[in-house]
Amino acid sequence: MGKLLPLLILSFLILGENLNAGTPFDVDNPTISFLTANEKRQLLFSYKSYYFLKEIQDFEAGYYSPLHSKLIGIKYKFFGGKLYNENTLRTLISMNYGLFYYGLRGGLSLINIANDNSFVKIKMDLFALAKISDSLNWSIDIKDIQSFWYDESYSISTKFNYDNGNFLFVGGIEYNSEESINFKLRSGYRIFDGLVLYFGLNSLPHKFIAGFNYTGGKISLGDEVQIQNELGINEHINLAFDMGVVNHGVQNNVLTVYDLNKVTFNDLLAIGIESDISCAIIDYRDSIGEYFDMVDLININGIGMNWVKKHSSILTVKWDKLDINRVGLLRLKTTPRIKKRILKGIIKYRTTHIIRDLSEFKRVKGVNSEVIKTLKKYYKCEV
């Protein structure tokens, strides 16, 4: 299947980008989605196919789990062939201070050369990430810091990651101690919830990159194709499994959940939501009267379904049913899960009738039993 996926990807030529531009949770990636004690464990598998060097194998497997306010991980990686190969075991620990995350990767590589010469090499990296806003992150990664003492190569890279819910962009610079500088660009679009298509370029070595990331249920799948001058094509396939929420059994780790109809501006700031979005959430609530559903938030500029899912563990909605004859026009026009053309008909009908039973709306074109069920969820008749 891996041989067919590149043809499928390249045929689209539609742009997109995952913030991590690769595996969902990767100990070699400083833009890792740092988890909290209330989030989930991940099991990761990855395989890279080199079409120009078929004897080379490159695969890895990892496990990542939140531990209170930290994230820990372990990963095994194999790279090479008969004449040269590396077996690497690495661990990760990360922690956070407010919206600043930092951590350490460390491990050992067993290197075999021509089955005659074997030796062990220490690998150690430092990384950090700052959450500038809900849509913008900045990270820095220093790889092979042990090389500072052994006069060997090391690298320092920095990235900006932007995601507004639809369009995504990643820009980065990597400096190698062998006096090379590599520029990396990734950009693209979220086609629908769960699917991201993207493309990008690397300056050194020159590469064109295209790929996709798809998340559905408990499985995340990514496939990236790289086309490089002289060396041809290689393909990188990633697969991650959601293994469920970690329960640490510690009461002070219980997450505070805020009701959107009662939360204050200061509450929103305290949980890390940027000020302009927090202000918009409060203003929109004032304009519609009350929230019915988390989905209401997508009517606010700058908030999409990706944002809603991300914050669904700390924000909820509790509401009282509103009188259908007195509810404000804006609240009625934005009733969740009913198409706008149907809502227009309902509003028009209400202007000429006093509603005594919500089932009366069946007289409106397009209104069926499902629409009535939704209306009864949010509204009542007090006549």
C-alpha positions in Angstrom: 0.0 0.0 0.0 2.9 2.4 0.8 4.0 2.3 -2.8 0.5 3.6 -4.0 0.0 6.3 -1.5 2.6 8.8 -3.0 0.7 8.7 -6.4 -2.5 9.4 -4.6 -1.0 12.3 -2.7 0.7 13.9 -5.6 -2.4 13.7 -7.8 -4.3 16.0 -5.4 -1.8 18.9 -5.3 -4.0 20.4 -2.6 -2.1 22.1 0.2 -2.1 21.5 3.9 0.0 21.1 7.0 0.0 19.4 10.4 1.6 21.5 13.1 4.1 18.7 13.8 4.6 18.0 10.0 4.9 14.4 10.9 4.1 12.0 13.7 1.5 13.2 16.2 3.7 12.5 19.3 7.3 12.3 18.4 10.3 12.4 20.9 12.4 13.8 18.1 10.0 16.7 17.4 10.1 19.8 19.6 6.6 21.0 18.4 5.1 18.0 20.2 1.6 18.4 21.5 2.4 18.5 25.2 -0.2 16.5 27.3 -1.6 17.2 30.7 -2.6 14.7 33.4 -6.1 14.6 32.0 -5.2 13.6 28.4 -4.3 10.4 26.7 -1.6 7.9 26.1 -0.3 7.2 22.6 1.3 4.2 20.8 3.2 5.2 17.7 4.6 3.3 14.7 6.6 4.8 11.9 8.2 3.5 8.7 10.3 5.3 6.1 10.8 3.8 2.6 13.8 4.8 0.5 13.0 4.0 -3.1 16.5 4.7 -4.3 18.1 2.5 -1.5 15.8 -0.4 -1.0 18.3 -2.2 1.2 17.9 0.5 3.8 15.3 0.0 6.6 14.1 2.8 8.8 11.3 2.2 11.3 10.5 3.1 14.9 7.9 2.4 17.7 7.2 4.6 20.7 4.9 5.0 23.7 3.9 8.3 25.3 2.0 9.0 28.4 1.1 12.0 30.6 2.4 11.7 34.2 0.7 14.4 36.3 1.8 17.7 34.7 4.6 16.0 32.7 4.9 14.0 29.5 7.1 10.9 29.4 8.0 8.8 26.4 10.2 6.0 25.1 11.0 5.2 21.5 13.0 2.5 19.7 14.4 3.2 16.2 16.3 1.1 13.7 18.1 2.6 10.7 20.5 1.0 8.2 21.2 -2.2 6.3 23.8 -5.0 6.3 27.0 -2.8 6.1 25.9 -0.1 8.6 23.0 0.1 11.1 21.9 1.9 14.2 19.7 0.6 17.0 18.6 3.6 19.2 16.6 3.7 22.4 15.5 7.1 23.6 13.4 8.5 26.4 11.8 11.9 26.8 10.5 14.0 29.7 8.8 17.3 29.4 7.2 19.8 31.7 5.6 23.2 31.6 5.6 26.5 33.3 2.5 28.3 32.3 2.4 28.5 28.5 6.2 27.6 28.3 7.2 24.0 27.8 10.6 22.5 28.0 12.2 19.1 28.1 15.1 16.7 27.6 15.6 13.7 25.2 18.3 11.2 26.0 19.3 7.8 24.8 21.9 5.3 23.5 22.7 4.2 20.0 24.3 0.8 19.2 26.2 1.3 15.9 27.4 -1.6 13.8 29.8 -1.2 10.9 30.3 -4.1 8.5 29.4 -6.5 11.3 33.0 -6.1 12.6 33.1 -2.8 14.5 30.4 -2.0 17.1 30.3 0.9 19.5 27.8 2.8 21.7 27.1 6.5 21.3 25.2 8.8 23.7 22.6 11.1 22.3 21.1 14.0 24.2 18.8 16.9 23.1 17.2 19.9 24.7 14.0 21.5 23.5 11.5 24.2 24.4 8.2 25.6 23.1 6.4 28.8 23.9 2.6 29.2 23.3 2.3 32.7 22.0 -1.4 32.5 21.3 -4.0 29.8 20.5 -2.9 29.8 16.9 0.8 30.5 17.2 3.7 28.5 18.8 7.4 29.1 18.7 10.0 26.3 19.4 13.7 25.7 19.6 15.5 22.4 19.5 19.2 21.6 20.2 20.2 18.2 19.0 23.3 16.1 20.0 24.4 18.5 22.7 26.9 15.9 23.9 28.9 16.8 20.7 29.9 20.1 22.3 32.5 18.2 24.3 33.5 15.7 21.6 34.0 18.1 18.7 31.3 16.3 16.7 28.3 17.7 14.7 25.3 19.2 16.4 22.3 21.2 15.2 20.1 24.1 16.5 16.7 24.7 14.9 13.8 27.0 15.5 10.2 27.0 14.2 7.1 29.1 14.1 3.8 27.2 13.8 0.6 28.9 12.9 -2.8 27.2 12.8 -6.1 29.3 12.6 -8.3 26.2 12.3 -8.3 26.1 8.5 -5.0 27.4 7.1 -1.7 26.1 8.6 1.9 27.3 8.2 5.2 26.2 9.5 8.5 28.0 9.0 11.9 27.0 10.3 15.6 27.4 10.2 18.1 24.7 11.1 21.8 25.4 11.7 24.3 22.5 11.6 27.7 22.8 13.1 29.2 21.6 9.8 28.4 25.1 8.6 25.2 24.4 6.8 21.8 26.2 7.2 18.5 24.6 6.1 15.3 26.6 5.6 12.0 24.6 6.0 8.6 25.7 4.9 5.3 23.8 5.2 1.8 25.2 4.3 -1.6 24.0 3.6 -5.3 23.6 4.4 -7.6 21.5 6.6 -10.0 20.0 4.0 -12.5 18.8 6.6 -12.4 17.9 10.3 -9.7 15.3 10.7 -8.0 15.6 7.3 -5.1 17.9 6.5 -3.3 18.0 3.2 0.0 19.9 2.9 3.1 20.6 0.9 6.5 22.2 1.6 10.1 22.7 0.7 13.5 22.2 2.3 16.5 24.2 1.1 19.3 21.8 2.1 19.1 19.3 0.7 16.7 20.5 -1.9 13.4 18.6 -1.3 9.8 19.0 -2.3 7.4 17.6 0.2 3.7 16.6 0.0 1.5 14.6 2.4 -1.6 14.3 4.5 -2.6 13.6 8.1 -5.9 12.0 9.0 -7.4 11.5 12.5 -10.5 9.4 12.9 -11.7 7.9 16.2 -8.7 6.4 18.0 -6.4 6.2 15.0 -4.2 8.9 13.4 -2.5 8.2 10.0 0.1 10.3 8.3 1.9 9.8 5.0 4.6 12.2 3.7 6.4 11.9 0.4 9.8 13.7 -0.2 11.2 14.2 -3.7 15.0 15.0 -3.7 17.3 15.8 -6.6 19.5 12.8 -7.6 18.2 10.6 -4.7 14.6 10.4 -5.9 11.6 9.6 -3.7 11.2 8.5 -0.1 8.0 8.0 1.8 7.3 8.3 5.5 4.2 6.6 7.0 3.1 7.3 10.6 0.4 5.5 12.6 -0.7 6.4 16.1 -3.2 4.7 18.4 -5.1 6.4 21.2 -4.9 4.2 24.3 -7.3 6.2 26.5 -7.1 8.7 29.3 -4.6 8.3 32.1 -6.2 8.2 35.6 -3.6 9.2 38.2 -6.0 8.9 41.1 -4.9 12.3 42.5 -7.7 14.6 43.6 -5.8 17.8 43.0 -5.4 16.9 39.4 -9.1 17.2 38.8 -9.7 19.5 35.9 -11.9 22.6 36.5 -14.6 22.7 33.8 -16.2 26.1 33.1 -19.8 26.7 31.9 -19.7 29.0 28.8 -22.9 30.7 30.1 -21.3 31.6 33.5 -17.5 31.9 32.7 -15.9 35.3 33.1 -13.3 37.1 31.0 -10.7 36.5 33.7 -11.6 32.8 33.9 -10.9 32.4 30.2 -7.6 34.2 30.5 -6.6 32.0 33.4 -7.0 28.8 31.4 -4.8 30.2 28.6 -7.3 31.6 26.1 -5.9 34.7 24.5 -7.5 38.0 25.4 -9.2 38.9 22.0 -10.8 35.4 21.8 -11.9 35.6 25.5 -13.5 39.0 24.8 -15.3 37.7 21.7 -16.7 34.7 23.6 -18.2 37.0 26.3 -19.5 39.6 23.7 -21.1 36.9 21.6 -22.8 35.4 24.7 -24.2 38.9 25.5 -25.5 39.3 22.0 -27.3 35.9 21.8 -28.5 35.6 25.4 -26.9 32.3 26.2 -24.9 29.5 24.5 -26.8 26.3 23.6 -23.8 24.2 22.5 -20.0 24.3 22.1 -20.7 24.4 18.4 -22.0 27.9 18.9 -18.4 29.1 19.2 -17.7 28.6 15.5 -19.8 31.7 14.8 -17.0 33.7 16.4 -14.3 35.0 14.1 -11.0 33.1 14.8 -12.7 30.0 16.3 -13.2 26.8 14.3 -14.0 23.2 15.1 -10.4 22.4 15.8 -10.4 25.1 18.5 -13.7 23.8 19.9 -12.4 20.2 20.2 -9.2 21.4 21.8 -11.0 23.2 24.6 -13.9 20.8 25.0 -12.3 19.2 28.1 -12.3 22.6 30.0 -15.4 24.3 28.6 -19.0 23.0 28.6 -22.5 24.4 28.2 -25.4 24.3 30.6 -28.5 26.1 29.4 -32.2 26.8 30.3 -34.7 26.3 27.5 -35.9 29.6 26.0 -39.4 30.6 25.1 -39.6 30.3 21.3 -42.0 33.3 21.1 -39.6 35.6 23.0 -36.1 34.4 22.1 -33.9 37.0 20.4 -33.6 36.9 16.6 -29.8 36.3 16.6 -30.1 33.4 19.0 -32.8 31.8 16.9 -30.8 32.4 13.6 -27.8 30.6 15.1 -29.6 27.6 16.6 -27.0 24.7 16.4 -27.4 21.8 14.1 -30.2 23.3 11.9 -29.5 24.5 8.4 -29.7 28.2 7.8 -32.3 28.0 5.1 -34.6 26.1 7.4 -34.1 28.6 10.2 -35.1 31.4 7.8 -38.4 29.6 7.3 -38.9 29.1 11.0 -38.2 32.8 11.7 -40.6 33.9 9.0 -43.3 31.6 10.4 -42.8 32.9 13.9 -43.4 36.5 12.7 -47.0 35.7 11.7 -47.9 33.1 14.3 -48.0 32.6 18.1 -46.3 29.2 18.7 -48.3 27.0 21.2 -46.5 23.8 20.2 -43.1 23.4 18.6 -44.6 20.7 16.3 -46.3 23.5 14.5 -43.1 24.2 12.6 -43.7 21.0 10.6 -45.7 23.4 8.3 -42.4 25.0 7.4 -40.6 23.6 4.3 -37.7 21.4 5.3 -38.7 20.9 8.9 -38.8 17.2 9.8 -38.9 15.2 13.0 -35.2 15.6 13.6 -35.5 19.4 13.3 -38.4 19.4 15.8 -36.3 17.2 18.1 -33.5 19.8 18.0 -35.9 22.7 18.6 -37.4 20.9 21.6 -33.9 20.5 23.0 -33.3 24.3 23.1 -36.8 25.9 23.2 -40.1 25.7 24.9 -43.6 27.3 24.6 -44.9 29.4 27.5 -48.1 30.4 25.8 
